[in-house]
Amino acid sequence: MNEHEPSGSKAGQPIVEIPEPVTESGGPGEMPVPQELVEEPTGTKAPERPKYGPGSGPRHPGMAAPVEKSLNFVPSLKRLLGHLAPQRVVIVFSILLAVAGIVLNVVGPRILGWATDVIFTGVIGKQLPAGASKGQVVEGLRAQGQDTFADMVQRLDIIPGVGIDFGRLSQILLLALALYVGSSLLLWLQGYLLNEAVQRSIFSMRNEVQHKINRLPLSYFDKSPRGELLSRVTNDIDNIAQALQQTLSQLLTALLTVVGVVIMMFIVSPLLALIALVTIPVSVLVTALIGKRAQKQFVAQWRTTGELNSHIEEAFTGQSLVKVFGRRREVEQVFTERNSGLYESSFRAQFISGMIMPTMMFIGNLNYVVIAVVGGLRVASGTMNLGDVQAFIQYTRMFTQPLTQVASMANLLQSGVASAERVFEVLDAPEHAPDATGSLNPVRGEVDFERVTFSYDPVKPLITGLDLHVQPGQTVAVVGPTGAGKTTLVNLIMRFYELDAGRIRLDGVDVASVPRATLRSQIGMVLQDTWLFHGTIRENIAYGRPDAIPAEIQAAAEATYVDRFVHSLPDGYDTVIDEEGSNISAGEKQLVTIARAFLADPALLILDEATSSVDTRTEVLVQHAMAALRSDRTSFVIAHRLSTIRDADVILVMENGSIVEQGDHAELLQARGAYWSLYNAQFSAAIEDDEELSEPVGASATAGGPPRRRS
């Protein structure tokens, strides 16, 4: 069975193709409605293996959620940042641009302080007597007892009687404008480059997750609800992208701004700089205390998001069954409980983390007041220029603002790291065994099971020491009660699962010694649970052989009677099937899957209740087509309706993972064993029903009892 990308995907939308869980029939199928919501209709095919592993899958309302391990923030953050390593050149260049931009930005207030000094000295100088020297003015002020004002005048670069020097002022302002424009351009370019690096890294992470999913064993999907997995590879990765995009650029500029501002603070006034730095340990302590409490809530938020998505996906997929069995209230109850849990965890996470920013602003405002008071006193005493105090106040704002930004970004970063850990859990999941490097010649179809042992759960053995030999070209029917291991048998041939012991040979070659893709390219599979992707009927038929020409596709469709209903559709073979295949019937979907296998022309064919959804007349026609398809190739046919496998060369009767009988139809009936019991039970029940339908309505009443009803 060839593995190819579906060509009917929606244009412009990224696809993360997730292998569907294999049902009893062994292939991709719809996610079942939880057993607590619906009952299984009588006569349907139940899974032979657990749909969900222990501790996973749907839970009853009120049942406790699984315990989520605490987020190990620092290692997870380091690993997340490690995904940016391939973009290190772009990141280093963006850091250099950020450094240059921040340097220009932090120098700006000092330049503006010079402009303030020019204005201030001009205003003061205009008020002083013209013609006098600066020393004479200072002596006169001291003689008048204005020592503080005299100290201030002595410190200023002032010329008595001369006003504002607008020439120098304009030069300073133009210099400041050039610094700020240059800083803005550099930081804009830095943000552009860093954003490109982040998006490329997220692109790479999505690819990594996609490739990882293709390497995961089918057992992983058995134990992981599909909605939960979808939440990890869509919502969580989107949240990581948002967190990195919004935090990295701002975090880089914020930290560089803090460093640059601190340096400029010490240049302007070491005393005021020490006062300002007192806020750093206070800010760090507050952020750590609040962030620690918020982190647990973010982990809970994304866990409950996955649980809610899983429930919604299950309930929506099985909406018809929910309505049929009248379980709408139970579905709504589970939804309400999980939605309420998500609301509570999200509210707590956002509220607690949201306390960081106002707390930081409060600390910053206190710092601003202290610096303003101390700076004013130093100007009045003549130990500082007014422009230096103004610059320092600006630096105070520039100092507290990035600290506040860092604190406000803490919730985004925590949320992103929480999502990253969930994605890392997928990336760290055990993979199936590496592909072997052996080769497989064109298959004749000889299959040997040699002491094969397998179980889904180690404590519950399913198949133990199974031996089986199938000759090339034989049609092998596998029958038995639900849970006997029929589908498991063919899944092991496909290497959907690895054996616990023993080996399976195909034409004498151990299937474990060849690459999976090579093995599956020789095998065709038609499942009871049909799977069609969003695309045209033509594309769905050609899924296993994309290079097929239109004439070959139509020939396969005609051979499998797809052509009969296609012409009744508006666009014929170009009719687009939606994601659920709801615009064609279940029987028509199954015919499309049969046509797909017919076109692929495999050497080994597996049919798992391949005609269960078609009507009786079509089934007869399809049986003829399948007989032609099975000719000259080995076929495994899993069937519950024993009338469909009378012509099989060998019939295997399985019970509890073992073959209890084998032979052809006549031999097994003559043996009057397990097959005879199954056959007799199936057809005697049909005869009983016919007799009940033909019995007169009053017959039972005249016999002294109530009329009988069909069971």
RAQUI-V193594 format. One record per residue. RES is the residue in one letter. OMEGA is omega in whole degrees, 0 to 359 (* if undefined). NEAR is the number of other ideal C-beta (glycine too) atoms within 8 Angstrom. Layout:
# RAQUI-V193594
((RES OMEGA NEAR) (RES OMEGA NEAR))
This chain:
# RAQUI-V193594
((M 183 11) (N 180 9) (E 181 5) (H 175 7) (E 173 6) (P 182 11) (S 183 7) (G 182 11) (S 178 11) (K 180 5) (A 175 4) (G 180 3) (Q 178 6) (P 182 4) (I 168 6) (V 186 10) (E 185 8) (I 178 9) (P 182 10) (E 175 10) (P 180 12) (V 180 13) (T 179 14) (E 181 11) (S 174 14) (G 183 15) (G 181 13) (P 180 9) (G 181 12) (E 178 7) (M 184 10) (P 171 9) (V 183 11) (P 183 9) (Q 178 9) (E 183 7) (L 182 15) (V 175 12) (E 180 5) (E 179 7) (P 180 5) (T 177 4) (G 179 3) (T 185 6) (K 182 10) (A 180 8) (P 175 7) (E 181 12) (R 182 9) (P 177 8) (K 179 9) (Y 178 9) (G 179 9) (P 176 4) (G 180 4) (S 178 9) (G 184 9) (P 178 12) (R 178 6) (H 177 6) (P 180 9) (G 179 4) (M 184 6) (A 177 3) (A 179 10) (P 181 6) (V 178 4) (E 181 8) (K 181 4) (S 181 6) (L 175 12) (N 196 7) (F 188 9) (V 178 6) (P 180 7) (S 178 13) (L 178 11) (K 180 8) (R 178 10) (L 178 12) (L 177 7) (G 178 7) (H 178 9) (L 185 11) (A 179 6) (P 180 7) (Q 188 10) (R 181 8) (V 179 6) (V 182 11) (I 179 12) (V 179 8) (F 179 9) (S 176 15) (I 178 10) (L 177 8) (L 179 13) (A 179 14) (V 180 9) (A 180 9) (G 180 16) (I 178 14) (V 178 9) (L 183 13) (N 184 13) (V 176 14) (V 183 10) (G 180 12) (P 179 13) (R 178 11) (I 178 12) (L 175 14) (G 175 14) (W 179 10) (A 178 13) (T 178 12) (D 178 13) (V 180 13) (I 184 10) (F 180 12) (T 177 11) (G 179 12) (V 181 10) (I 182 11) (G 179 13) (K 182 10) (Q 182 5) (L 182 12) (P 180 7) (A 179 7) (G 179 5) (A 176 11) (S 179 6) (K 179 11) (G 179 6) (Q 179 8) (V 181 13) (V 180 11) (E 179 8) (G 179 9) (L 179 12) (R 178 10) (A 179 6) (Q 178 6) (G 180 5) (Q 184 8) (D 181 8) (T 179 9) (F 179 8) (A 178 11) (D 181 10) (M 180 12) (V 180 14) (Q 181 9) (R 185 8) (L 173 11) (D 193 4) (I 174 10) (I 182 6) (P 177 13) (G 180 10) (V 181 9) (G 185 7) (I 176 9) (D 185 9) (F 177 6) (G 178 6) (R 180 8) (L 181 12) (S 178 8) (Q 180 8) (I 181 13) (L 177 9) (L 177 8) (L 178 9) (A 179 12) (L 179 8) (A 178 8) (L 183 13) (Y 177 11) (V 178 8) (G 178 10) (S 181 13) (S 180 9) (L 180 9) (L 180 13) (L 176 14) (W 179 8) (L 178 10) (Q 179 16) (G 179 10) (Y 182 8) (L 181 13) (L 178 14) (N 177 10) (E 179 9) (A 180 13) (V 182 13) (Q 176 10) (R 179 10) (S 178 13) (I 175 12) (F 179 8) (S 180 10) (M 178 12) (R 177 12) (N 180 8) (E 178 9) (V 179 14) (Q 180 11) (H 179 8) (K 181 12) (I 179 13) (N 179 7) (R 181 7) (L 177 12) (P 182 9) (L 180 12) (S 178 9) (Y 181 10) (F 174 13) (D 186 14) (K 183 10) (S 175 9) (P 187 13) (R 180 14) (G 178 14) (E 179 12) (L 178 12) (L 179 11) (S 181 13) (R 187 14) (V 176 15) (T 184 9) (N 185 12) (D 178 14) (I 176 15) (D 179 8) (N 176 12) (I 180 15) (A 180 11) (Q 181 10) (A 180 14) (L 183 13) (Q 184 11) (Q 186 10) (T 188 12) (L 182 10) (S 181 12) (Q 180 10) (L 180 12) (L 181 13) (T 180 14) (A 181 13) (L 178 10) (L 178 11) (T 179 14) (V 180 11) (V 181 8) (G 181 12) (V 179 13) (V 178 11) (I 181 9) (M 178 14) (M 181 14) (F 176 9) (I 183 6) (V 183 13) (S 179 12) (P 181 6) (L 180 8) (L 178 13) (A 178 12) (L 178 8) (I 182 11) (A 184 13) (L 178 8) (V 183 9) (T 184 14) (I 179 8) (P 178 7) (V 180 9) (S 180 12) (V 180 8) (L 180 8) (V 181 13) (T 181 13) (A 182 8) (L 181 8) (I 182 14) (G 180 12) (K 179 8) (R 182 9) (A 187 14) (Q 179 12) (K 181 10) (Q 178 13) (F 176 15) (V 178 13) (A 181 12) (Q 183 14) (W 174 15) (R 180 12) (T 175 13) (T 178 11) (G 179 14) (E 180 12) (L 179 13) (N 179 13) (S 180 14) (H 181 13) (I 181 10) (E 180 13) (E 184 16) (A 180 14) (F 179 7) (T 181 10) (G 185 14) (Q 181 8) (S 179 6) (L 177 10) (V 180 14) (K 181 8) (V 183 7) (F 174 9) (G 183 5) (R 182 9) (R 183 8) (R 178 6) (E 178 10) (V 180 11) (E 180 8) (Q 178 9) (V 179 12) (F 181 12) (T 181 8) (E 181 10) (R 176 12) (N 177 9) (S 177 8) (G 178 12) (L 179 12) (Y 183 8) (E 181 8) (S 179 13) (S 180 9) (F 181 8) (R 181 10) (A 183 15) (Q 181 9) (F 182 8) (I 180 11) (S 179 15) (G 177 9) (M 184 9) (I 187 15) (M 178 10) (P 177 8) (T 179 11) (M 178 16) (M 179 10) (F 178 8) (I 179 13) (G 179 15) (N 176 8) (L 179 9) (N 180 14) (Y 181 12) (V 181 8) (V 181 9) (I 180 14) (A 181 9) (V 182 8) (V 179 11) (G 178 14) (G 178 9) (L 181 8) (R 175 12) (V 181 13) (A 181 8) (S 178 9) (G 180 10) (T 178 6) (M 173 10) (N 178 11) (L 179 10) (G 178 13) (D 178 11) (V 178 13) (Q 178 12) (A 182 15) (F 177 14) (I 175 12) (Q 178 10) (Y 178 15) (T 177 13) (R 179 10) (M 180 12) (F 183 14) (T 181 15) (Q 178 10) (P 175 14) (L 177 15) (T 178 12) (Q 179 11) (V 179 12) (A 181 14) (S 178 10) (M 182 13) (A 181 14) (N 177 14) (L 181 11) (L 178 12) (Q 179 14) (S 179 14) (G 180 15) (V 176 14) (A 177 14) (S 180 15) (A 180 14) (E 178 12) (R 177 13) (V 179 15) (F 177 10) (E 175 9) (V 181 13) (L 182 9) (D 182 5) (A 180 9) (P 180 4) (E 173 9) (H 183 6) (A 180 6) (P 179 4) (D 174 7) (A 184 8) (T 181 4) (G 180 9) (S 181 5) (L 178 11) (N 176 6) (P 191 5) (V 172 10) (R 175 8) (G 177 13) (E 184 12) (V 179 13) (D 169 10) (F 182 11) (E 177 9) (R 184 10) (V 176 16) (T 182 13) (F 174 12) (S 175 10) (Y 179 10) (D 184 6) (P 182 4) (V 180 3) (K 181 7) (P 179 7) (L 178 13) (I 183 14) (T 174 8) (G 184 7) (L 174 14) (D 181 8) (L 175 10) (H 180 7) (V 180 12) (Q 177 8) (P 177 8) (G 180 7) (Q 171 11) (T 184 11) (V 176 14) (A 180 12) (V 181 14) (V 180 15) (G 181 11) (P 178 6) (T 180 7) (G 183 6) (A 180 11) (G 184 14) (K 181 12) (T 177 12) (T 181 15) (L 182 13) (V 176 15) (N 179 12) (L 176 14) (I 181 14) (M 184 13) (R 170 11) (F 176 8) (Y 178 12) (E 182 8) (L 171 12) (D 179 7) (A 180 6) (G 178 12) (R 177 10) (I 180 15) (R 173 12) (L 186 14) (D 178 11) (G 181 6) (V 177 11) (D 184 9) (V 178 12) (A 183 11) (S 180 7) (V 178 13) (P 182 9) (R 181 8) (A 178 8) (T 179 10) (L 186 14) (R 177 12) (S 180 8) (Q 187 12) (I 174 14) (G 185 12) (M 174 13) (V 190 13) (L 174 16) (Q 178 13) (D 185 10) (T 176 13) (W 176 10) (L 179 10) (F 179 12) (H 182 10) (G 181 12) (T 176 12) (I 178 14) (R 180 10) (E 180 12) (N 178 14) (I 183 14) (A 185 12) (Y 181 11) (G 180 11) (R 187 11) (P 181 8) (D 181 4) (A 179 9) (I 182 6) (P 181 6) (A 179 6) (E 178 10) (I 181 14) (Q 179 10) (A 177 8) (A 179 15) (A 179 13) (E 181 9) (A 182 11) (T 173 12) (Y 171 12) (V 183 16) (D 182 9) (R 183 6) (F 182 11) (V 184 12) (H 176 7) (S 179 4) (L 185 10) (P 185 4) (D 178 8) (G 181 9) (Y 179 11) (D 175 8) (T 182 12) (V 176 9) (I 180 14) (D 187 8) (E 182 5) (E 183 6) (G 186 10) (S 181 5) (N 168 6) (I 185 10) (S 180 5) (A 179 7) (G 178 10) (E 176 10) (K 182 13) (Q 176 15) (L 178 15) (V 180 15) (T 177 14) (I 177 15) (A 178 14) (R 179 15) (A 180 14) (F 181 12) (L 182 14) (A 178 11) (D 184 6) (P 178 11) (A 179 10) (L 187 16) (L 177 15) (I 180 15) (L 182 11) (D 183 14) (E 190 12) (A 181 14) (T 185 12) (S 185 10) (S 181 9) (V 180 10) (D 187 6) (T 182 5) (R 179 6) (T 180 12) (E 179 11) (V 179 8) (L 181 9) (V 178 15) (Q 177 10) (H 179 8) (A 180 13) (M 177 12) (A 176 9) (A 180 8) (L 183 11) (R 184 9) (S 178 6) (D 175 3) (R 178 12) (T 182 17) (S 171 12) (F 183 14) (V 175 13) (I 185 14) (A 170 11) (H 177 7) (R 188 7) (L 179 13) (S 184 5) (T 185 10) (I 180 12) (R 185 7) (D 181 6) (A 179 12) (D 180 7) (V 176 12) (I 178 16) (L 177 12) (V 184 15) (M 174 15) (E 177 10) (N 175 7) (G 181 13) (S 174 10) (I 184 9) (V 177 8) (E 171 12) (Q 182 8) (G 176 8) (D 187 9) (H 183 10) (A 181 6) (E 183 8) (L 176 16) (L 180 10) (Q 181 6) (A 178 10) (R 179 5) (G 184 10) (A 180 10) (Y 179 14) (W 179 11) (S 178 8) (L 183 13) (Y 182 11) (N 180 8) (A 183 8) (Q 186 10) (F 176 9) (S 177 8) (A 179 8) (A 179 8) (I 178 8) (E 181 8) (D 180 9) (D 180 8) (E 180 8) (E 180 9) (L 183 7) (S 182 5) (E 177 9) (P 185 4) (V 184 5) (G 185 7) (A 182 9) (S 182 10) (A 181 9) (T 179 6) (A 177 6) (G 181 4) (G 180 6) (P 177 5) (P 179 8) (R 176 8) (R 174 4) (R 179 6) (S * 2))
